[in-house]
Amino acid sequence: MRRCARWNAQSSVNRYVKVCFYKYVSSTGLFTLNYCRSNYTLTTAGQWTVIATNVKDDVAFRYRFRSSARSTGQSAH
């Protein structure tokens, strides 16, 4: 099984973000929350920030932000 070396995020403003991972439940045909990283990581505006490392390939995930403030950004994984 391959793993991604790291996941990076870049935002237009400083934001706290963490990653939540989901698993597929074949009996329901749905994804359910498996776990979230315990800590938020601060992304600095305009800079790439590592937010997760050693993540399995093809894992389902979502980002969670500590605030609902609007911003734009991008991720690389």
C-alpha positions as CSV (number, residue, x, y, z in Angstrom):
1,M,0.0,0.0,0.0
2,R,1.4,3.4,-1.0
3,R,1.2,6.4,1.2
4,C,1.2,10.1,0.3
5,A,4.3,11.8,1.8
6,R,2.3,14.9,2.9
7,W,-0.8,17.0,2.3
8,N,-0.3,20.8,2.0
9,A,-2.8,23.6,2.1
10,Q,-2.6,27.3,1.2
11,S,-5.2,29.9,2.0
12,S,-5.8,33.5,1.3
13,V,-5.9,34.3,5.0
14,N,-4.6,32.7,8.2
15,R,-6.9,29.7,8.9
16,Y,-6.9,26.8,11.3
17,V,-7.6,23.5,9.5
18,K,-7.6,19.8,10.3
19,V,-8.3,16.7,8.3
20,C,-11.1,14.2,8.9
21,F,-11.0,10.7,7.4
22,Y,-14.0,8.7,6.3
23,K,-14.5,5.0,5.6
24,Y,-16.8,3.3,3.1
25,V,-19.5,1.1,4.6
26,S,-20.5,-1.4,1.9
27,S,-23.8,-2.4,3.7
28,T,-25.1,1.1,3.5
29,G,-23.2,2.4,0.4
30,L,-22.2,5.5,2.4
31,F,-19.1,7.0,3.8
32,T,-19.0,7.5,7.6
33,L,-16.6,9.4,9.7
34,N,-13.7,7.3,10.8
35,Y,-11.6,9.9,12.7
36,C,-10.4,13.5,12.7
37,R,-6.9,14.6,13.5
38,S,-7.0,15.9,17.1
39,N,-5.3,19.3,16.5
40,Y,-5.9,22.1,14.1
41,T,-2.9,23.4,12.0
42,L,-2.5,27.1,11.3
43,T,-2.2,27.8,7.6
44,T,-0.4,31.1,7.0
45,A,-1.9,33.3,4.2
46,G,-0.1,32.8,0.9
47,Q,2.2,30.0,2.2
48,W,2.0,26.2,1.8
49,T,1.6,24.5,5.1
50,V,1.8,20.7,5.8
51,I,-1.4,19.6,7.4
52,A,-1.1,15.8,7.3
53,T,1.7,13.3,6.6
54,N,1.8,9.6,5.8
55,V,-1.8,9.3,4.5
56,K,-2.9,6.2,2.7
57,D,-3.6,6.6,-1.0
58,D,-7.3,6.9,-2.1
59,V,-8.5,7.6,1.4
60,A,-11.8,9.7,1.7
61,F,-11.3,12.9,3.6
62,R,-12.7,16.4,4.3
63,Y,-11.1,19.5,5.7
64,R,-12.6,21.0,8.8
65,F,-12.0,24.7,9.6
66,R,-12.1,26.1,13.1
67,S,-14.1,29.2,12.0
68,S,-16.7,29.8,9.3
69,A,-14.9,32.9,7.9
70,R,-14.8,32.9,4.2
71,S,-11.5,32.5,2.3
72,T,-10.1,30.9,-0.8
73,G,-7.2,28.5,-1.1
74,Q,-5.9,25.3,-2.6
75,S,-4.6,22.0,-1.5
76,A,-2.0,19.5,-2.8
77,H,-1.8,15.9,-1.9
